[in-house]
Structures are given as structure tokens and as C-alpha cells.
């Protein structure tokens, strides 16, 4: 079973260990993890763009790169059977929230991981934004509070890690 890992964890190398631990837990359950942060095809183009001195040229190229990255992530989400979103922080990352909504709209089961103890939802006791929570629960998924608690159920077989 293929699982898309939605997260903001690629923005800093300091999160690599955390991301790796999540992926390891998923792989132990038989998941093929589709992690958009593993895509390297845009690295050279981004690095070259950073060196362009003209602000308008640089912004124009960044827009084109953003479009390509967005499309590549869409392809991965469509290819996945399930989605797990990392939802830590004061606010859920906007890209991660978008990926959850898109996957839910495609009828994919969505899960969340929130290890952050703070609640940041719309009402007391909600761990995060009510709409993201709705997309997760309405697809039959659930929210895990620790990496060790993650158990992914394959929609076809109904058993963990079996596809």
C-alpha cells in the first residue's frame, strides 16, 4: 500500500530524524512511503534560481518551479492509497492542510500525527483546525499522538500493513 506523507518537515534539516522515524514506523507496517521531500529533481533548478540577481526574473522562475512542485506532489497524492499528515506546531502547515483536503476529496483515507501537546483548534480540546480534523475523521482515519501509536489499516484488507 502506498502512503503519502504530508508534512512541513523538509524545510529544515533539523527535522530529518523526526521524518525518518515516522517513515520507518510506516515501512515496518508494509507501507511504501511517498514523501514529497524525497524528490530531488528540483534542487538544481532552485539553487540556480537563488543566484539570479534580477528580482522579477527570480520570482517568475520561482513561480514556474512552484507549479512543477505542486504538480509533482499532486501526482504522488493521486498515486497513494492513504495519507498521513504531520500536524505539529501552533498552526497546521498550510501546504499540509491542503494535501489533507485534496486527498480526502479524492476519497483517500487520511490520518494525522500530532505529537505537540498544545491544542490549537477552533474550540477548547480540539488538537488543531476543525476542518483538517473533519477531513481526517470523515475518511475513517484517526489522529495519533505519538509515532509509536501509528497503526495504519489498509482499506482493502482491513489489517495493518497488508495490501
Secondary structure, DSSP 8 states (H G I E B T S, - for coil): -EEEEE-STTS-GGGHHHHHHHHHHHHHTT-EEEEGGG--TTHHHHHHHHT---HHHHHHHHHHHHHHHHHHHHHHHHH-SEEEEE--SSS--HHHHHHHHHHHHTT-EEEEE----S--SSSTT-SS-HHHHHHHHHTT--EESSGGG---B-TTT-SBT--
